[in-house]
Amino acid sequence: MNALPEPAASPGDRAGPPRASALPPPAERGATIIPDKVVGRIAAEAGRVAQRHRAAIPPDRVPGAAPSASVASHAGAVRLRLAVDLPYPTDLARVCEQIQHDVADRVAQLTGMRVDEVTLTIRRLVTAPNPGRRRVR
């Protein structure tokens, strides 16, 4: 009989996941720490997306209207401060509430942190240019 040799098993081919007893207890494994700067960038991007969906900023005004964010974190919870531009006229209270909710949900989803507060500051109100309306000089 002419038997072919079995191929050598690579470490990735070994059967099954490592045994639970091989891992140290969860408290000794460490923790993932997300710096405030990273959480701030996530919040600013979430604010930009929420701003675009919730407040119809005129397309010609969007490049200068990027939200800015700052973060204070403590023990797995964060407080966010977000500054945005919003269109005028609009229902500012409703739009602000929606943006706060959207940003809090997205930051919590991406970081796993609890968002205790989102403080929203309206940096400026953006008006749409109206070609039929002229300013008197």
CNS distance restraints for C-alpha pairs under 8 A (distance, minus, plus):
assign (resid   9 and name CA) (resid  13 and name CA) 5.95 0.50 0.50
assign (resid   9 and name CA) (resid  14 and name CA) 6.89 0.50 0.50
assign (resid  10 and name CA) (resid  14 and name CA) 7.00 0.50 0.50
assign (resid  18 and name CA) (resid  22 and name CA) 6.75 0.50 0.50
assign (resid  19 and name CA) (resid  23 and name CA) 7.38 0.50 0.50
assign (resid  24 and name CA) (resid  28 and name CA) 6.21 0.50 0.50
assign (resid  24 and name CA) (resid  29 and name CA) 6.30 0.50 0.50
assign (resid  25 and name CA) (resid  29 and name CA) 6.58 0.50 0.50
assign (resid  26 and name CA) (resid  30 and name CA) 7.40 0.50 0.50
assign (resid  34 and name CA) (resid  38 and name CA) 6.60 0.50 0.50
assign (resid  34 and name CA) (resid  39 and name CA) 6.90 0.50 0.50
assign (resid  34 and name CA) (resid 111 and name CA) 7.52 0.50 0.50
assign (resid  35 and name CA) (resid  39 and name CA) 6.53 0.50 0.50
assign (resid  36 and name CA) (resid  40 and name CA) 5.99 0.50 0.50
assign (resid  36 and name CA) (resid  70 and name CA) 7.99 0.50 0.50
assign (resid  36 and name CA) (resid  71 and name CA) 5.79 0.50 0.50
assign (resid  36 and name CA) (resid  72 and name CA) 6.85 0.50 0.50
assign (resid  36 and name CA) (resid  73 and name CA) 6.80 0.50 0.50
assign (resid  37 and name CA) (resid  41 and name CA) 6.34 0.50 0.50
assign (resid  37 and name CA) (resid  70 and name CA) 7.82 0.50 0.50
assign (resid  37 and name CA) (resid  71 and name CA) 7.43 0.50 0.50
assign (resid  38 and name CA) (resid  42 and name CA) 6.29 0.50 0.50
assign (resid  39 and name CA) (resid  43 and name CA) 6.11 0.50 0.50
assign (resid  39 and name CA) (resid  71 and name CA) 6.96 0.50 0.50
assign (resid  39 and name CA) (resid 107 and name CA) 7.30 0.50 0.50
assign (resid  39 and name CA) (resid 111 and name CA) 7.47 0.50 0.50
assign (resid  40 and name CA) (resid  44 and name CA) 6.07 0.50 0.50
assign (resid  40 and name CA) (resid  69 and name CA) 5.35 0.50 0.50
assign (resid  40 and name CA) (resid  70 and name CA) 5.40 0.50 0.50
assign (resid  40 and name CA) (resid  71 and name CA) 5.64 0.50 0.50
assign (resid  40 and name CA) (resid  80 and name CA) 7.73 0.50 0.50
assign (resid  41 and name CA) (resid  45 and name CA) 6.18 0.50 0.50
assign (resid  41 and name CA) (resid  69 and name CA) 7.11 0.50 0.50
assign (resid  42 and name CA) (resid  46 and name CA) 6.08 0.50 0.50
assign (resid  42 and name CA) (resid 107 and name CA) 6.47 0.50 0.50
assign (resid  43 and name CA) (resid  47 and name CA) 5.94 0.50 0.50
assign (resid  43 and name CA) (resid  69 and name CA) 6.28 0.50 0.50
assign (resid  43 and name CA) (resid  80 and name CA) 7.60 0.50 0.50
assign (resid  43 and name CA) (resid  82 and name CA) 7.74 0.50 0.50
assign (resid  43 and name CA) (resid 103 and name CA) 6.20 0.50 0.50
assign (resid  43 and name CA) (resid 106 and name CA) 7.81 0.50 0.50
assign (resid  43 and name CA) (resid 107 and name CA) 6.04 0.50 0.50
assign (resid  44 and name CA) (resid  48 and name CA) 6.16 0.50 0.50
assign (resid  44 and name CA) (resid  66 and name CA) 7.84 0.50 0.50
assign (resid  44 and name CA) (resid  67 and name CA) 5.58 0.50 0.50
assign (resid  44 and name CA) (resid  68 and name CA) 5.44 0.50 0.50
assign (resid  44 and name CA) (resid  69 and name CA) 5.24 0.50 0.50
assign (resid  44 and name CA) (resid  82 and name CA) 7.18 0.50 0.50
assign (resid  45 and name CA) (resid  49 and name CA) 6.30 0.50 0.50
assign (resid  45 and name CA) (resid  67 and name CA) 7.68 0.50 0.50
assign (resid  46 and name CA) (resid  50 and name CA) 6.08 0.50 0.50
assign (resid  46 and name CA) (resid 102 and name CA) 7.38 0.50 0.50
assign (resid  46 and name CA) (resid 103 and name CA) 5.30 0.50 0.50
assign (resid  46 and name CA) (resid 106 and name CA) 6.43 0.50 0.50
assign (resid  46 and name CA) (resid 107 and name CA) 7.35 0.50 0.50
assign (resid  47 and name CA) (resid  51 and name CA) 5.79 0.50 0.50
assign (resid  47 and name CA) (resid  67 and name CA) 6.13 0.50 0.50
assign (resid  47 and name CA) (resid  82 and name CA) 7.44 0.50 0.50
assign (resid  47 and name CA) (resid  84 and name CA) 7.75 0.50 0.50
assign (resid  47 and name CA) (resid  99 and name CA) 6.76 0.50 0.50
assign (resid  47 and name CA) (resid 102 and name CA) 7.79 0.50 0.50
assign (resid  47 and name CA) (resid 103 and name CA) 5.78 0.50 0.50
assign (resid  48 and name CA) (resid  52 and name CA) 6.18 0.50 0.50
assign (resid  48 and name CA) (resid  66 and name CA) 6.13 0.50 0.50
assign (resid  48 and name CA) (resid  67 and name CA) 5.87 0.50 0.50
assign (resid  49 and name CA) (resid  53 and name CA) 6.28 0.50 0.50
assign (resid  50 and name CA) (resid  54 and name CA) 5.63 0.50 0.50
assign (resid  50 and name CA) (resid  55 and name CA) 7.70 0.50 0.50
assign (resid  50 and name CA) (resid  98 and name CA) 7.92 0.50 0.50
assign (resid  50 and name CA) (resid  99 and name CA) 5.45 0.50 0.50
assign (resid  50 and name CA) (resid 102 and name CA) 6.25 0.50 0.50
assign (resid  50 and name CA) (resid 103 and name CA) 7.04 0.50 0.50
assign (resid  51 and name CA) (resid  55 and name CA) 5.24 0.50 0.50
assign (resid  51 and name CA) (resid  56 and name CA) 7.52 0.50 0.50
assign (resid  51 and name CA) (resid  57 and name CA) 7.70 0.50 0.50
assign (resid  51 and name CA) (resid  84 and name CA) 7.68 0.50 0.50
assign (resid  51 and name CA) (resid  86 and name CA) 7.61 0.50 0.50
assign (resid  51 and name CA) (resid  99 and name CA) 6.60 0.50 0.50
assign (resid  52 and name CA) (resid  56 and name CA) 6.06 0.50 0.50
assign (resid  52 and name CA) (resid  57 and name CA) 6.64 0.50 0.50
assign (resid  54 and name CA) (resid  95 and name CA) 6.11 0.50 0.50
assign (resid  54 and name CA) (resid  98 and name CA) 6.96 0.50 0.50
assign (resid  54 and name CA) (resid  99 and name CA) 6.83 0.50 0.50
assign (resid  55 and name CA) (resid  86 and name CA) 6.39 0.50 0.50
assign (resid  55 and name CA) (resid  87 and name CA) 6.54 0.50 0.50
assign (resid  55 and name CA) (resid  95 and name CA) 6.44 0.50 0.50
assign (resid  56 and name CA) (resid  87 and name CA) 6.65 0.50 0.50
assign (resid  57 and name CA) (resid  61 and name CA) 6.73 0.50 0.50
assign (resid  57 and name CA) (resid  62 and name CA) 6.47 0.50 0.50
assign (resid  57 and name CA) (resid  86 and name CA) 6.58 0.50 0.50
assign (resid  57 and name CA) (resid  87 and name CA) 5.40 0.50 0.50
assign (resid  57 and name CA) (resid 126 and name CA) 7.27 0.50 0.50
assign (resid  58 and name CA) (resid  62 and name CA) 6.71 0.50 0.50
assign (resid  58 and name CA) (resid  87 and name CA) 7.58 0.50 0.50
assign (resid  58 and name CA) (resid 127 and name CA) 7.91 0.50 0.50
assign (resid  58 and name CA) (resid 128 and name CA) 5.97 0.50 0.50
assign (resid  61 and name CA) (resid  65 and name CA) 6.59 0.50 0.50
assign (resid  61 and name CA) (resid 126 and name CA) 7.64 0.50 0.50
assign (resid  62 and name CA) (resid  66 and name CA) 7.14 0.50 0.50
assign (resid  65 and name CA) (resid  84 and name CA) 6.98 0.50 0.50
assign (resid  65 and name CA) (resid  85 and name CA) 5.69 0.50 0.50
assign (resid  66 and name CA) (resid  84 and name CA) 7.02 0.50 0.50
assign (resid  66 and name CA) (resid  85 and name CA) 7.72 0.50 0.50
assign (resid  67 and name CA) (resid  82 and name CA) 6.69 0.50 0.50
assign (resid  67 and name CA) (resid  83 and name CA) 5.46 0.50 0.50
assign (resid  67 and name CA) (resid  84 and name CA) 4.68 0.50 0.50
assign (resid  67 and name CA) (resid  85 and name CA) 7.20 0.50 0.50
assign (resid  68 and name CA) (resid  82 and name CA) 5.75 0.50 0.50
assign (resid  68 and name CA) (resid  83 and name CA) 5.30 0.50 0.50
assign (resid  68 and name CA) (resid  84 and name CA) 6.94 0.50 0.50
assign (resid  69 and name CA) (resid  80 and name CA) 6.90 0.50 0.50
assign (resid  69 and name CA) (resid  81 and name CA) 5.51 0.50 0.50
assign (resid  69 and name CA) (resid  82 and name CA) 4.46 0.50 0.50
assign (resid  69 and name CA) (resid  83 and name CA) 6.43 0.50 0.50
assign (resid  70 and name CA) (resid  80 and name CA) 5.95 0.50 0.50
assign (resid  70 and name CA) (resid  81 and name CA) 5.20 0.50 0.50
assign (resid  70 and name CA) (resid  82 and name CA) 6.66 0.50 0.50
assign (resid  71 and name CA) (resid  78 and name CA) 6.68 0.50 0.50
assign (resid  71 and name CA) (resid  79 and name CA) 5.82 0.50 0.50
assign (resid  71 and name CA) (resid  80 and name CA) 4.79 0.50 0.50
assign (resid  71 and name CA) (resid  81 and name CA) 6.38 0.50 0.50
assign (resid  72 and name CA) (resid  78 and name CA) 5.66 0.50 0.50
assign (resid  72 and name CA) (resid  79 and name CA) 5.25 0.50 0.50
assign (resid  72 and name CA) (resid  80 and name CA) 6.63 0.50 0.50
assign (resid  73 and name CA) (resid  77 and name CA) 5.62 0.50 0.50
assign (resid  73 and name CA) (resid  78 and name CA) 4.23 0.50 0.50
assign (resid  73 and name CA) (resid  79 and name CA) 6.30 0.50 0.50
assign (resid  74 and name CA) (resid  78 and name CA) 6.42 0.50 0.50
assign (resid  76 and name CA) (resid 113 and name CA) 5.37 0.50 0.50
assign (resid  76 and name CA) (resid 114 and name CA) 6.39 0.50 0.50
assign (resid  77 and name CA) (resid 113 and name CA) 5.48 0.50 0.50
assign (resid  77 and name CA) (resid 114 and name CA) 4.52 0.50 0.50
assign (resid  77 and name CA) (resid 115 and name CA) 5.69 0.50 0.50
assign (resid  77 and name CA) (resid 116 and name CA) 6.45 0.50 0.50
assign (resid  78 and name CA) (resid 113 and name CA) 6.91 0.50 0.50
assign (resid  78 and name CA) (resid 114 and name CA) 6.25 0.50 0.50
assign (resid  78 and name CA) (resid 115 and name CA) 4.95 0.50 0.50
assign (resid  78 and name CA) (resid 116 and name CA) 5.95 0.50 0.50
assign (resid  78 and name CA) (resid 117 and name CA) 7.23 0.50 0.50
assign (resid  79 and name CA) (resid 115 and name CA) 6.09 0.50 0.50
assign (resid  79 and name CA) (resid 116 and name CA) 5.64 0.50 0.50
assign (resid  79 and name CA) (resid 117 and name CA) 4.83 0.50 0.50
assign (resid  79 and name CA) (resid 118 and name CA) 6.04 0.50 0.50
assign (resid  79 and name CA) (resid 119 and name CA) 7.86 0.50 0.50
assign (resid  80 and name CA) (resid 115 and name CA) 7.65 0.50 0.50
assign (resid  80 and name CA) (resid 117 and name CA) 6.11 0.50 0.50
assign (resid  80 and name CA) (resid 118 and name CA) 4.69 0.50 0.50
assign (resid  80 and name CA) (resid 119 and name CA) 6.10 0.50 0.50
assign (resid  81 and name CA) (resid 118 and name CA) 5.82 0.50 0.50
assign (resid  81 and name CA) (resid 119 and name CA) 4.70 0.50 0.50
assign (resid  81 and name CA) (resid 120 and name CA) 5.98 0.50 0.50
assign (resid  81 and name CA) (resid 121 and name CA) 7.53 0.50 0.50
assign (resid  82 and name CA) (resid 118 and name CA) 7.17 0.50 0.50
assign (resid  82 and name CA) (resid 119 and name CA) 6.14 0.50 0.50
assign (resid  82 and name CA) (resid 120 and name CA) 4.92 0.50 0.50
assign (resid  82 and name CA) (resid 121 and name CA) 6.10 0.50 0.50
assign (resid  83 and name CA) (resid 120 and name CA) 5.88 0.50 0.50
assign (resid  83 and name CA) (resid 121 and name CA) 4.60 0.50 0.50
assign (resid  83 and name CA) (resid 122 and name CA) 5.77 0.50 0.50
assign (resid  83 and name CA) (resid 123 and name CA) 5.73 0.50 0.50
assign (resid  84 and name CA) (resid 120 and name CA) 7.43 0.50 0.50
assign (resid  84 and name CA) (resid 121 and name CA) 6.36 0.50 0.50
assign (resid  84 and name CA) (resid 122 and name CA) 5.21 0.50 0.50
assign (resid  84 and name CA) (resid 123 and name CA) 5.42 0.50 0.50
assign (resid  84 and name CA) (resid 124 and name CA) 7.37 0.50 0.50
assign (resid  85 and name CA) (resid 122 and name CA) 5.78 0.50 0.50
assign (resid  85 and name CA) (resid 123 and name CA) 5.35 0.50 0.50
assign (resid  85 and name CA) (resid 124 and name CA) 5.02 0.50 0.50
assign (resid  85 and name CA) (resid 125 and name CA) 5.80 0.50 0.50
assign (resid  85 and name CA) (resid 126 and name CA) 6.63 0.50 0.50
assign (resid  86 and name CA) (resid  92 and name CA) 7.83 0.50 0.50
assign (resid  86 and name CA) (resid 122 and name CA) 6.84 0.50 0.50
assign (resid  86 and name CA) (resid 124 and name CA) 6.64 0.50 0.50
assign (resid  86 and name CA) (resid 125 and name CA) 5.09 0.50 0.50
assign (resid  86 and name CA) (resid 126 and name CA) 5.84 0.50 0.50
assign (resid  87 and name CA) (resid 125 and name CA) 5.47 0.50 0.50
assign (resid  87 and name CA) (resid 126 and name CA) 4.55 0.50 0.50
assign (resid  87 and name CA) (resid 127 and name CA) 5.78 0.50 0.50
assign (resid  87 and name CA) (resid 128 and name CA) 7.55 0.50 0.50
assign (resid  88 and name CA) (resid 125 and name CA) 5.64 0.50 0.50
assign (resid  88 and name CA) (resid 126 and name CA) 5.68 0.50 0.50
assign (resid  88 and name CA) (resid 127 and name CA) 5.21 0.50 0.50
assign (resid  88 and name CA) (resid 128 and name CA) 7.72 0.50 0.50
assign (resid  89 and name CA) (resid 127 and name CA) 7.37 0.50 0.50
assign (resid  90 and name CA) (resid  95 and name CA) 7.89 0.50 0.50
assign (resid  91 and name CA) (resid  95 and name CA) 6.24 0.50 0.50
assign (resid  92 and name CA) (resid  96 and name CA) 5.92 0.50 0.50
assign (resid  93 and name CA) (resid  97 and name CA) 6.19 0.50 0.50
assign (resid  94 and name CA) (resid  98 and name CA) 6.25 0.50 0.50
assign (resid  95 and name CA) (resid  99 and name CA) 6.17 0.50 0.50
assign (resid  96 and name CA) (resid 100 and name CA) 6.10 0.50 0.50
assign (resid  96 and name CA) (resid 120 and name CA) 6.99 0.50 0.50
assign (resid  97 and name CA) (resid 101 and name CA) 6.22 0.50 0.50
assign (resid  98 and name CA) (resid 102 and name CA) 6.11 0.50 0.50
assign (resid  99 and name CA) (resid 103 and name CA) 6.03 0.50 0.50
assign (resid 100 and name CA) (resid 104 and name CA) 6.09 0.50 0.50
assign (resid 100 and name CA) (resid 118 and name CA) 5.77 0.50 0.50
assign (resid 100 and name CA) (resid 119 and name CA) 7.52 0.50 0.50
assign (resid 100 and name CA) (resid 120 and name CA) 6.96 0.50 0.50
assign (resid 101 and name CA) (resid 105 and name CA) 6.15 0.50 0.50
assign (resid 102 and name CA) (resid 106 and name CA) 6.16 0.50 0.50
assign (resid 103 and name CA) (resid 107 and name CA) 6.03 0.50 0.50
assign (resid 103 and name CA) (resid 118 and name CA) 7.82 0.50 0.50
assign (resid 104 and name CA) (resid 108 and name CA) 6.08 0.50 0.50
assign (resid 104 and name CA) (resid 115 and name CA) 5.81 0.50 0.50
assign (resid 104 and name CA) (resid 117 and name CA) 7.81 0.50 0.50
assign (resid 104 and name CA) (resid 118 and name CA) 6.76 0.50 0.50
assign (resid 105 and name CA) (resid 109 and name CA) 6.02 0.50 0.50
assign (resid 106 and name CA) (resid 110 and name CA) 6.13 0.50 0.50
assign (resid 107 and name CA) (resid 111 and name CA) 5.88 0.50 0.50
assign (resid 107 and name CA) (resid 112 and name CA) 7.69 0.50 0.50
assign (resid 107 and name CA) (resid 113 and name CA) 7.46 0.50 0.50
assign (resid 107 and name CA) (resid 115 and name CA) 7.43 0.50 0.50
assign (resid 108 and name CA) (resid 112 and name CA) 5.08 0.50 0.50
assign (resid 108 and name CA) (resid 113 and name CA) 5.13 0.50 0.50
assign (resid 108 and name CA) (resid 114 and name CA) 5.82 0.50 0.50
assign (resid 108 and name CA) (resid 115 and name CA) 6.21 0.50 0.50
assign (resid 109 and name CA) (resid 113 and name CA) 7.83 0.50 0.50
assign (resid 130 and name CA) (resid 134 and name CA) 7.89 0.50 0.50
